[in-house]
């Protein structure tokens, strides 16, 4: 057992030699050390947002589980919030990861993946992100995925949104726009759906907004469901619980053409952060009005 000290708190790393990614020889100790190493760039994307963890105590080859609430043994210095649940009129307790100590502690709980809300606790009903998830079938060429991401980049720009992108660490890419929190989730989700449908009309053989898999017919699914209340997307710099131990990686647009959705590993991320800053570091400086974006979109005809 090793102990690390972060933010004035001692974190005991237990079972550090346990392999969480057996095919890649990534242990729980490696997981904790990875999250400790990226805390500075990752925490701004987590702070203030209700968190959903994906935990794998027995490694990614066994069943993991999603968890929102703090377990009984979680330390009392961790930030937790009560979030309204729309359907039942109740509240749900969520962990908020706002410190390096919390990030390391959760990694020691075998939290491999971190998924975040599109709004923050200080204005929970109004998202500050719009996300289009490009979800491809298994056999799609990455060049096709990149071309669709570029289509969204151009459309976002045309209606006054500033587009950002990240490789998800899985099969696809996200195209994301920061918002000024002036509209609610229903408004933003409707806008995201109309943007996706416009691209689908332009590229009907390549992409679809069809929810049912049998209707997608080998096309890239443009998933806008993440723009609903209480929905999440994978946090920048989160590892993914898949063989290869790839990482959700924010990209500059000029990197997209030589990227792969799952191309960045722990070793590559270490080199990457030694050479460049976070491409999303100033994302909130570009927050735009969804109402103005809607008006410009409607004016396109």
LUMTI-502428 format. One record per residue (C-alpha): residue number from 1; x, y, z. Coordinates in nm, 3 decimals, m for minus. Each point is the difference from the previous one (the first is absolute). Example, Ala and Ser with C-alpha at 12.3 -4.5 7.8 and 13.67 -1.06 7.14 Angstrom:
2
resi:u:v:w
1:1.230:m0.450:0.780
2:0.137:0.344:m0.066
***
This chain:
301
resi:u:v:w
1:0.000:0.000:0.000
2:0.131:0.342:m0.099
3:m0.116:0.335:0.127
4:m0.005:0.319:m0.203
5:m0.083:0.344:0.135
6:m0.203:0.242:m0.209
7:m0.180:0.320:0.101
8:0.078:m0.076:0.364
9:m0.163:m0.344:m0.012
10:0.166:m0.339:0.022
11:m0.110:m0.247:m0.267
12:0.083:m0.362:0.068
13:0.054:m0.189:m0.326
14:m0.117:m0.355:0.059
15:0.065:m0.305:m0.218
16:0.225:0.214:m0.221
17:0.124:m0.307:m0.191
18:m0.349:m0.115:m0.101
19:m0.024:m0.001:m0.378
20:m0.307:0.199:m0.110
21:0.091:m0.025:m0.371
22:0.147:m0.354:m0.016
23:0.080:0.008:m0.373
24:0.187:0.329:0.043
25:0.167:m0.065:0.336
26:m0.158:0.312:0.151
27:m0.036:m0.037:0.376
28:m0.206:0.190:0.254
29:0.321:0.173:0.104
30:0.047:0.111:m0.360
31:m0.359:0.128:m0.007
32:0.047:0.208:0.315
33:0.331:0.137:m0.128
34:m0.153:0.086:m0.340
35:m0.284:0.198:0.155
36:0.237:0.170:0.239
37:0.217:0.103:m0.297
38:m0.290:0.151:m0.201
39:m0.183:0.162:0.291
40:0.110:0.351:m0.094
41:m0.147:m0.017:m0.351
42:m0.295:m0.227:0.081
43:m0.145:0.166:0.310
44:m0.125:0.315:m0.177
45:m0.222:m0.226:m0.212
46:m0.135:m0.183:0.306
47:m0.040:0.281:0.253
48:m0.357:0.087:0.093
49:m0.152:m0.280:m0.210
50:m0.196:m0.296:0.135
51:0.211:m0.305:m0.072
52:m0.078:m0.355:m0.104
53:0.284:m0.245:0.056
54:0.047:m0.332:m0.176
55:0.175:m0.231:0.246
56:0.174:m0.331:m0.066
57:0.127:m0.143:0.332
58:0.080:m0.333:m0.169
59:0.144:0.150:m0.320
60:m0.157:0.083:m0.334
61:m0.036:m0.365:m0.103
62:m0.267:m0.042:0.269
63:m0.325:0.184:0.051
64:0.041:0.358:0.112
65:m0.275:0.231:0.118
66:m0.105:0.363:m0.023
67:m0.014:0.199:0.323
68:m0.121:0.354:0.069
69:m0.030:0.013:0.376
70:0.281:m0.015:0.258
71:0.043:m0.336:0.168
72:m0.031:m0.011:0.377
73:0.375:m0.027:0.046
74:0.087:0.301:m0.216
75:0.172:0.270:0.208
76:m0.205:0.291:0.127
77:0.234:0.255:m0.162
78:m0.127:m0.092:m0.346
79:m0.249:0.237:m0.163
80:m0.347:m0.149:m0.048
81:m0.312:0.170:m0.134
82:m0.372:m0.067:m0.002
83:m0.130:0.016:m0.356
84:m0.373:0.025:m0.079
85:m0.142:m0.302:m0.179
86:m0.258:0.121:m0.249
87:m0.224:m0.303:m0.031
88:m0.064:m0.089:0.365
89:0.043:0.336:0.168
90:0.278:m0.144:0.217
91:0.371:0.075:0.014
92:0.304:m0.208:m0.088
93:0.330:0.035:0.183
94:0.301:0.040:m0.230
95:0.370:0.023:0.061
96:0.166:0.312:m0.143
97:0.368:m0.043:m0.083
98:0.155:0.337:0.079
99:0.344:m0.091:0.136
100:0.303:m0.214:m0.082
101:m0.060:m0.188:0.325
102:m0.354:m0.092:m0.107
103:0.122:m0.109:m0.342
104:0.270:m0.222:0.150
105:m0.238:m0.138:0.262
106:m0.257:m0.098:m0.263
107:0.271:m0.157:m0.216
108:0.096:m0.211:0.301
109:m0.365:m0.111:0.008
110:0.065:m0.134:m0.354
111:m0.197:0.282:m0.161
112:0.140:m0.044:m0.351
113:m0.240:0.232:m0.185
114:m0.132:0.345:0.095
115:m0.319:0.127:m0.162
116:m0.128:0.353:0.061
117:m0.319:0.202:m0.033
118:m0.030:0.273:m0.262
119:m0.090:0.251:0.272
120:0.153:0.104:0.332
121:m0.159:0.010:0.343
122:m0.024:0.379:0.006
123:m0.250:m0.014:m0.292
124:m0.099:m0.364:m0.026
125:m0.295:0.051:m0.238
126:0.197:0.189:m0.265
127:0.277:m0.179:m0.189
128:0.330:0.167:m0.083
129:0.089:m0.267:m0.258
130:m0.163:m0.128:m0.318
131:0.133:m0.341:m0.103
132:m0.032:m0.197:m0.323
133:0.128:m0.356:0.045
134:0.118:m0.164:m0.323
135:m0.066:m0.369:0.070
136:0.120:m0.214:m0.291
137:m0.066:m0.364:m0.089
138:0.302:m0.226:0.049
139:0.126:m0.001:m0.359
140:m0.009:0.371:m0.086
141:0.317:0.162:m0.128
142:0.142:0.266:0.232
143:0.032:0.243:m0.293
144:m0.379:m0.006:m0.037
145:m0.042:0.077:0.371
146:0.241:0.292:m0.030
147:m0.187:0.139:m0.300
148:m0.328:0.000:0.194
149:0.169:0.169:0.296
150:0.119:0.269:m0.242
151:m0.355:0.043:m0.130
152:m0.116:0.074:0.353
153:0.294:0.233:0.056
154:m0.106:0.203:m0.304
155:m0.370:m0.001:0.092
156:0.069:0.103:0.360
157:0.219:0.284:m0.124
158:m0.264:0.112:m0.250
159:m0.260:0.050:0.275
160:0.235:0.170:0.244
161:0.100:m0.293:0.222
162:0.369:m0.069:0.068
163:0.068:m0.368:m0.076
164:0.231:m0.216:0.209
165:0.071:m0.369:m0.052
166:0.129:m0.297:0.195
167:0.092:m0.356:m0.087
168:m0.222:m0.201:0.232
169:0.251:m0.275:0.072
170:m0.263:m0.238:m0.136
171:m0.121:m0.021:m0.360
172:m0.093:0.359:m0.079
173:0.041:0.372:0.050
174:m0.194:0.270:0.181
175:m0.063:0.343:m0.149
176:m0.076:0.242:0.281
177:m0.104:0.365:0.027
178:0.017:0.206:0.322
179:m0.323:0.186:0.085
180:m0.083:0.300:0.216
181:m0.268:m0.183:0.204
182:m0.278:0.224:m0.126
183:m0.230:m0.290:m0.103
184:m0.116:m0.327:0.155
185:0.074:m0.358:m0.096
186:m0.311:m0.041:m0.216
187:0.095:0.298:m0.213
188:0.361:m0.114:m0.040
189:m0.094:m0.359:m0.077
190:m0.243:0.115:m0.270
191:0.272:0.217:m0.152
192:0.250:m0.289:0.009
193:m0.252:m0.230:m0.170
194:m0.068:0.251:m0.278
195:0.375:0.043:m0.056
196:0.042:m0.378:m0.020
197:m0.293:m0.037:m0.237
198:0.139:0.266:m0.230
199:0.328:m0.191:m0.030
200:m0.194:m0.326:m0.046
201:m0.196:0.154:m0.288
202:0.328:0.107:m0.164
203:0.164:m0.342:0.050
204:m0.288:m0.254:0.005
205:0.223:m0.292:m0.101
206:0.251:0.064:0.276
207:m0.187:0.121:0.309
208:m0.336:m0.036:0.170
209:m0.191:0.126:0.302
210:m0.200:m0.325:0.025
211:m0.018:m0.117:0.360
212:m0.059:m0.367:m0.087
213:0.310:m0.190:m0.102
214:m0.180:m0.200:m0.267
215:m0.090:0.323:m0.179
216:0.358:0.132:m0.011
217:0.107:m0.238:m0.279
218:0.372:0.030:0.060
219:m0.001:0.379:0.030
220:0.152:0.225:0.266
221:m0.255:0.074:0.272
222:m0.018:0.369:0.093
223:m0.090:m0.028:0.367
224:m0.149:0.316:0.149
225:m0.158:m0.172:0.300
226:0.284:0.117:0.221
227:m0.152:0.350:m0.012
228:m0.291:m0.101:0.224
229:m0.032:0.078:0.370
230:0.204:m0.242:0.217
231:0.181:m0.144:m0.303
232:0.379:m0.012:m0.012
233:0.296:m0.019:m0.233
234:0.345:m0.140:0.066
235:0.224:0.255:0.167
236:0.312:0.126:m0.175
237:0.303:m0.204:0.112
238:m0.209:m0.290:0.128
239:0.136:m0.347:m0.068
240:m0.239:m0.238:m0.178
241:m0.074:m0.347:0.130
242:0.100:m0.174:m0.323
243:0.300:m0.206:m0.105
244:0.275:0.240:m0.099
245:m0.063:0.234:0.295
246:m0.064:0.299:m0.225
247:m0.087:0.347:0.129
248:m0.267:0.254:m0.092
249:0.221:0.270:m0.148
250:m0.083:0.362:m0.089
251:0.149:0.085:m0.338
252:0.088:0.310:m0.195
253:m0.182:m0.007:m0.333
254:0.327:m0.017:m0.190
255:0.078:m0.325:0.186
256:m0.321:m0.173:m0.104
257:0.131:m0.117:m0.337
258:0.275:m0.210:0.154
259:m0.194:m0.117:0.306
260:m0.187:m0.317:0.082
261:m0.292:m0.020:0.243
262:0.197:m0.234:0.228
263:0.351:0.107:m0.092
264:0.123:0.153:0.327
265:0.119:m0.227:0.280
266:0.148:0.080:0.342
267:0.354:0.012:m0.141
268:m0.102:0.218:m0.294
269:m0.198:0.233:0.227
270:0.304:0.049:0.219
271:0.201:0.109:m0.304
272:m0.287:0.208:m0.133
273:m0.045:0.205:0.315
274:0.373:0.058:0.020
275:m0.013:0.159:m0.344
276:m0.328:0.192:m0.017
277:m0.276:0.157:0.204
278:m0.358:m0.122:0.026
279:m0.186:0.093:m0.323
280:m0.314:0.055:0.209
281:0.170:0.213:0.266
282:m0.183:0.318:m0.107
283:m0.322:m0.162:m0.119
284:m0.223:0.209:0.228
285:0.139:0.323:m0.147
286:m0.195:m0.088:m0.314
287:m0.342:m0.059:0.159
288:m0.271:0.097:m0.249
289:m0.374:0.062:0.012
290:m0.205:m0.300:m0.111
291:m0.284:0.239:m0.089
292:0.220:0.191:m0.242
293:0.129:m0.329:m0.140
294:m0.360:m0.117:m0.051
295:m0.092:0.323:m0.177
296:0.299:m0.029:m0.233
297:m0.076:m0.366:m0.064
298:m0.362:0.081:m0.088
299:0.120:0.273:m0.234
300:0.201:m0.257:m0.196
301:m0.331:m0.135:m0.135
***
